[in-house]
């Protein structure tokens, strides 16, 4: 089973590293990308995308915190609001940041939607942790 994934980060090299780590594990496909939260939300909730087949597994959303336009926390709030409207909970959200600021970690835990917090660059142990979440829920 392949895990559909969305990488949201304004830094191309960070998206590249995440994409390579995900590909190396062999469990994540298709992988879509956005360079900021607003672009992600437009794409994620587009009519074309909603009409496409529903993914068989909850989607993984890897979301950077520090981005222009909408930062990671603002994007999470909008994602929560829109998914409540759509009555959807089909995502596993992981934040990643170049900072391991304790306030960011606490804020992500308090969001009610973020399940993982990783420091960039994302590494194999982060991918293993994400896969363990899918296994623990019986998805893999």
ROFINU-78572 format. One line per 3 residues: number of its first residue (from 1); their letters; for each residue x, y, z of N, C-alpha, C. Coordinates in pm, 1 decimal, decimal comma, always signed. Each point is the difference from the previous one (the first is absolute). Example, Ala and Ser with C-alpha at 12.3 -4.5 7.8 and 13.67 -1.06 7.14 Angstrom:
REM residues 2
1) as) +1319,0:-569,0:+780,0:-89,0:+119,0:+0,0:+90,0:+120,0:+0,0  -35,0:+105,0:-72,0:+82,0:+119,0:+6,0:-77,0:+109,0:+73,0
***
This chain:
REM residues 140
1) xxx) +83,4:-118,3:+0,0:-83,4:+118,3:+0,0:+87,7:+124,4:+0,0  -34,0:+92,1:-86,4:+76,9:+124,1:-10,5:-73,3:+113,0:+73,0  +77,7:+84,9:+65,7:-55,3:+111,5:+76,9:+7,2:+126,9:-85,1
4) xxx) -116,0:+55,6:-37,8:+3,5:+125,9:-74,0:+53,4:+110,6:+90,5  +84,7:+85,2:-54,4:+72,9:+96,2:+81,8:+1,0:+138,4:-63,7  -2,9:+100,9:+84,6:+10,7:+139,7:-42,2:+112,4:+64,4:+79,9
7) xxx) +99,1:+56,5:-69,9:+109,7:+72,1:+64,2:-24,8:+149,2:-21,2  -5,9:+74,5:+109,8:-25,3:+144,7:-8,1:+117,3:+72,8:+65,1  +81,0:+64,8:-83,8:+118,7:+69,6:+48,9:+43,0:+101,1:-105,1
10) xxx) +39,9:+118,0:+44,2:+41,4:+104,2:-94,5:+143,8:-17,2:-47,2  +74,3:-93,0:+58,1:+140,3:-20,3:-37,8:+10,2:-125,8:-86,6  +36,9:+19,8:-126,3:+7,5:-110,7:-95,5:+93,0:-111,0:+48,8
13) xxx) +116,6:+36,0:+56,8:+94,5:-103,3:+43,9:-59,1:-85,1:+113,4  -80,7:+60,0:+87,5:-64,1:-77,5:+107,0:-107,1:-93,5:-56,8  -73,9:+47,5:-101,0:-98,1:-88,2:-65,5:+72,1:-115,7:-69,1
16) xxx) +112,9:+30,4:-63,1:+78,7:-102,0:-69,3:+47,2:-108,2:+97,8  +55,3:+42,7:+113,8:+48,1:-96,1:+100,4:-116,6:-85,4:+50,0  -112,2:+62,7:+30,6:-117,4:-75,4:+47,0:-45,3:-98,8:-107,4
19) xxx) -5,1:+46,1:-124,0:-42,9:-85,7:-111,2:+92,8:-121,2:-12,7  +131,6:+22,8:+11,1:+97,6:-109,9:-10,5:-15,7:-100,0:+115,2  -17,1:+50,3:+121,6:-17,5:-89,3:+115,9:-126,9:-83,9:-14,8
22) xxx) -107,5:+64,6:-43,3:-127,0:-71,1:-18,7:+14,9:-106,3:-108,6  +64,2:+34,6:-111,2:+18,5:-95,0:-110,5:+84,9:-118,7:+43,6  +102,9:+27,1:+78,8:+91,2:-104,3:+48,1:-75,1:-106,4:+80,0
25) xxx) -101,5:+42,4:+75,0:-72,9:-96,8:+83,1:-91,0:-89,5:-82,9  -40,9:+48,6:-117,3:-85,5:-80,3:-86,7:-146,0:-7,6:+41,4  -44,7:+83,8:+93,2:-137,6:-7,6:+49,8:-86,5:+119,8:-35,6
28) xxx) +57,0:+102,2:-64,3:-72,8:+124,8:-17,7:-16,7:+34,4:-147,5  -124,6:+1,4:-45,5:-30,0:+35,9:-137,4:-150,7:+12,7:-16,1  -47,3:+95,2:-78,4:+75,2:+104,9:-67,1:+42,5:+107,9:+99,4
31) xxx) +103,6:+76,5:-37,6:+47,3:+110,6:+83,0:-27,7:+130,6:-74,4  -82,8:+83,7:+61,2:-28,1:+133,0:-54,8:+76,6:+101,7:+82,4  +21,5:+118,3:-57,5:+76,5:+102,8:+70,4:-65,4:+136,1:-16,2
34) xxx) +21,8:+84,6:+100,1:-41,0:+140,0:-6,1:+107,6:+81,9:+68,7  +18,3:+125,5:-44,9:+106,0:+82,8:+56,2:-48,5:+90,8:+112,3  -131,1:-1,4:+28,5:-50,9:+73,0:+116,8:-138,1:-51,5:+36,9
37) xxx) -46,3:+42,0:+117,8:-127,2:-49,7:+51,3:-118,7:+35,9:-87,1  -0,7:+120,7:-56,0:-112,7:+43,2:-83,7:-8,2:-85,6:-126,2  +115,2:-24,7:-63,5:+3,1:-84,2:-119,8:-48,0:-141,2:+34,4
40) xxx) +47,3:-53,4:+111,1:-42,2:-132,6:+44,6:-151,8:-6,9:+16,6  -57,9:+95,9:+71,5:-144,1:-3,0:+25,7:-80,5:+12,3:-128,8  +44,4:+87,0:-92,1:-69,3:+12,7:-129,0:+0,4:-132,9:-73,4
43) xxx) +116,0:-64,5:-4,3:+12,8:-127,1:-70,6:-72,1:-113,4:+72,5  +21,7:-7,5:+130,5:-53,8:-110,5:+80,1:-152,8:-3,4:-1,9  -61,2:+117,4:+0,2:-145,4:+5,7:+3,3:-60,9:+37,1:-135,1
46) xxx) +77,0:-16,6:-108,9:-51,9:+31,9:-132,8:-107,9:-101,2:-39,5  -91,1:+45,0:-83,9:-107,3:-87,7:-45,9:+54,0:-120,4:-76,4  +102,3:+23,1:-83,7:+57,0:-110,8:-78,2:+53,5:-108,9:+91,6
49) xxx) +67,1:+42,3:+103,7:+60,3:-95,1:+92,9:-106,7:-77,0:+76,4  -105,3:+69,6:+40,4:-106,0:-66,8:+76,2:-75,9:-101,9:-83,7  -6,2:+25,1:-130,4:-72,1:-93,8:-86,9:+83,5:-123,8:-32,3
52) xxx) +129,4:+9,7:+22,7:+88,3:-115,1:-23,2:-31,0:-107,1:+104,6  +47,4:-119,0:-25,7:-27,2:-111,3:+92,7:+51,0:+32,4:+140,2  -74,5:-38,7:+99,8:+40,7:+19,1:+138,5:+119,2:-90,4:+29,5
55) xxx) +103,3:+53,6:+64,0:+115,6:-84,2:+30,3:-38,2:-115,5:+92,3  +69,5:-111,8:-17,4:-30,4:-116,9:+81,5:+55,6:+13,9:+141,8  +102,1:+81,7:+16,6:+57,7:+23,8:+131,9:-10,2:+149,2:+32,0
58) xxx) -3,3:+34,7:+128,5:+2,3:+142,6:+35,7:+126,5:+65,5:-56,9  -16,5:+116,9:-55,2:+112,9:+69,8:-58,9:+95,2:+52,5:+106,7  +128,0:-2,6:-33,9:+101,1:+60,8:+84,5:+21,0:+142,4:-49,9
61) xxx) -6,5:+96,6:+90,2:+30,7:+138,4:-34,5:+122,3:+42,2:+80,1  +111,3:+21,8:-70,5:+123,9:+49,6:+61,3:+0,2:+150,5:-18,9  -4,2:+72,5:+108,4:-25,1:+143,1:-5,7:+109,4:+77,8:+72,8
64) xxx) +62,3:+92,5:-72,1:+99,7:+88,4:+59,6:-72,1:+103,7:+86,4  +66,5:+49,2:+103,5:-61,0:+103,2:+84,9:+21,2:+138,6:-59,7  +123,9:+33,0:-34,3:+31,8:+136,5:-44,0:-8,3:+12,4:-151,2
67) xxx) -112,9:+56,1:-47,1:-21,1:+21,6:-142,7:-66,1:+135,8:-19,8  +21,3:+58,6:-118,5:-68,8:+126,0:-29,2:-149,3:-24,6:-23,4  -75,3:+102,2:-3,1:-144,8:-0,1:-22,8:-75,0:-65,6:+114,6
70) xxx) -0,7:-131,1:+6,8:-60,7:-70,5:+114,1:+107,2:-87,4:+62,6  +28,2:+18,1:+128,9:+98,3:-87,6:+63,0:-64,7:-134,0:+34,3  +78,2:-91,1:+53,8:-51,2:-133,7:+29,5:-117,5:-0,3:+95,8
73) xxx) +5,9:+82,3:+103,9:-109,4:+1,7:+98,0:-127,4:+59,5:-59,2  +13,5:+104,3:-81,0:-117,2:+57,9:-66,6:-60,6:-100,8:-98,1  +86,9:-71,7:-68,6:-46,0:-102,6:-94,3:-74,9:-110,9:+73,7
76) xxx) +51,1:-39,4:+116,3:-66,5:-103,7:+80,7:-140,3:+45,1:+41,3  -12,2:+123,8:+44,6:-131,9:+50,5:+41,8:-98,5:-4,0:-116,0  +44,5:+40,9:-116,9:-87,6:-1,4:-117,4:-30,4:-143,6:-43,0
79) xxx) +98,5:-88,1:+6,7:-21,6:-141,0:-32,5:-104,2:-60,2:+93,8  +12,5:+28,5:+129,4:-97,9:-51,3:+97,5:-140,6:+49,8:-32,3  -11,7:+129,7:-28,0:-130,4:+58,1:-29,6:-60,9:-64,5:-125,3
82) xxx) +79,0:-11,2:-103,6:-52,5:-55,0:-125,9:-28,7:-148,1:+9,5  +82,2:-72,9:+72,6:-27,3:-143,9:+7,9:-120,8:-26,8:+88,4  -25,6:+85,6:+99,2:-122,3:-13,9:+79,2:-121,9:+21,1:-88,6
85) xxx) +8,1:+101,3:-88,6:-109,8:+25,3:-93,1:-21,8:-119,6:-91,3  +108,0:-63,2:-41,9:-9,0:-115,1:-90,1:-19,4:-130,7:+76,4  -5,3:+9,2:+133,6:-12,2:-117,8:+86,3:+106,4:-104,9:-34,4
88) xxx) +121,9:+48,5:-14,8:+111,0:-86,1:-37,5:+105,1:+1,5:+110,2  +54,8:-114,2:+28,6:+113,3:-6,4:+92,1:+111,3:-82,6:-63,2  +0,3:-6,1:-132,1:+91,4:-89,9:-69,8:+140,6:+52,1:-18,9
91) xxx) +58,8:+56,2:+105,7:+137,9:+46,2:-11,4:+77,4:-33,2:+127,1  +129,5:-19,9:-18,4:+92,7:-4,2:+111,3:+96,4:+115,7:-25,9  +5,1:+94,8:+92,4:+76,9:+122,6:-20,1:+128,8:-4,0:+81,6
94) xxx) +109,9:+31,9:-66,9:+130,1:+11,3:+65,7:+57,3:+137,1:-32,6  +40,5:+73,0:+102,8:+67,0:+128,2:-20,0:+149,6:-24,1:-3,1  +68,3:+78,1:-83,9:+145,3:-3,9:+7,2:+53,3:+140,9:-11,9
97) xxx) +108,0:+23,5:+72,9:+51,7:+135,1:+12,3:+151,1:-3,3:+15,2  +64,1:+108,4:-39,7:+144,8:+8,0:+20,3:+31,4:+33,6:+146,1  -103,6:+32,5:+76,5:+17,2:+32,4:+141,2:-69,2:-105,4:+86,1
100) xxx) +57,7:-31,8:+114,7:-68,8:-89,7:+92,6:-50,4:+81,2:+119,4  -48,8:+118,5:-29,4:-54,5:+91,6:+100,4:-108,0:-70,8:+81,8  +16,3:-0,7:+129,6:-93,1:-69,5:+90,0:-142,6:+53,0:-15,1
103) xxx) -14,4:+129,4:-21,7:-134,8:+58,1:-18,8:-67,1:-56,6:-124,2  +77,2:-17,9:-107,7:-55,5:-58,5:-121,8:-43,0:-144,6:+23,6  +82,3:-74,0:+72,9:-33,8:-139,7:+31,1:-129,6:-4,5:+81,4
106) xxx) -8,3:+82,5:+103,8:-120,5:+3,6:+84,4:-122,1:+43,5:-80,2  +18,3:+100,8:-82,7:-112,1:+49,5:-81,0:-48,4:-108,6:-97,1  +92,8:-75,5:-56,2:-39,8:-106,6:-92,1:-76,2:-109,5:+74,9
109) xxx) +43,9:-32,4:+121,7:-69,7:-102,1:+79,8:-139,2:+46,8:+39,5  -15,3:+129,8:+23,3:-128,9:+55,0:+41,4:-96,0:+18,9:-116,8  +48,4:-16,8:-122,5:-82,4:+27,4:-118,3:-116,5:-98,1:-14,9
112) xxx) +16,9:-119,3:+57,3:-103,9:-101,6:-14,6:+5,5:-72,2:-133,4  +97,2:+33,3:-83,8:+7,8:-61,6:-132,6:+140,9:-48,3:-33,5  +102,4:+63,8:+57,5:+138,5:-36,5:-30,5:+40,1:-121,8:+81,9
115) xxx) +52,3:-100,7:-68,6:+37,9:-123,9:+68,2:+150,3:-17,2:+15,0  +76,2:+73,6:-79,0:+145,4:-11,2:+6,6:+61,9:+137,6:-17,5  +115,4:+19,8:+62,8:+77,9:+123,3:-15,9:+144,2:-41,5:-24,1
118) xxx) +55,3:+39,9:-113,6:+136,5:-37,6:-35,5:+83,6:+123,9:-28,7  +128,8:-11,5:+29,7:+94,2:+105,0:-35,0:+56,7:-32,7:-137,8  +13,5:+104,2:-83,7:+56,8:-19,3:-134,4:+149,6:-23,1:+9,8
121) xxx) +56,7:-67,9:-94,6:-69,0:-67,7:-108,5:-64,0:-128,9:+49,8  -108,6:-37,3:-63,1:-69,3:-122,1:+40,7:+94,2:-118,5:-25,5  +1,0:-96,1:+91,9:+93,3:-111,6:-13,7:-73,4:-133,8:+4,7
124) xxx) +77,2:-107,5:-11,9:-60,1:-133,4:-4,5:-74,9:-35,3:+127,6  +47,3:+47,9:+114,8:-71,1:-31,7:+124,9:-136,7:+68,4:+2,7  -11,3:+119,9:-59,4:-130,1:+67,5:-8,8:-94,2:-79,9:-88,8
127) xxx) +50,2:-49,5:-111,5:-82,2:-80,9:-91,2:-44,8:-127,3:+72,3  +90,0:-62,4:+74,3:-34,4:-120,9:+75,6:-109,0:+29,8:+103,0  +9,1:+114,6:+65,2:-100,8:+39,3:+99,3:-136,8:+19,7:-66,0
130) xxx) -1,5:+63,0:-115,3:-125,6:+18,9:-73,7:-59,5:-135,8:-38,8  +83,9:-88,1:-52,1:-48,5:-133,9:-38,1:-54,2:-75,4:+120,6  +63,1:+17,6:+114,2:-47,7:-65,6:+121,9:-140,5:+49,2:+36,8
133) xxx) -26,9:+128,0:-20,1:-134,4:+53,7:+25,7:-101,9:-69,4:-89,7  +32,4:-16,2:-127,5:-91,2:-68,3:-91,7:-19,2:-146,0:+41,4  +108,6:-67,1:+40,1:-10,0:-139,9:+44,2:-84,7:-11,6:+127,1
136) xxx) +25,3:+89,1:+96,6:-70,9:-4,7:+128,4:-150,3:+15,7:-19,5  -40,0:+68,4:-103,7:-142,5:+18,3:-28,4:-56,4:-108,7:-90,2  +84,4:-94,2:-38,6:-46,8:-110,8:-82,8:-11,6:+34,2:-147,5
139) xx) +64,4:+108,4:-45,3:-6,8:+37,1:-141,1:+100,4:-75,8:-84,9  +110,9:-43,6:+61,4:+104,2:-70,0:-76,6:+17,5:-141,0:+52,9
***
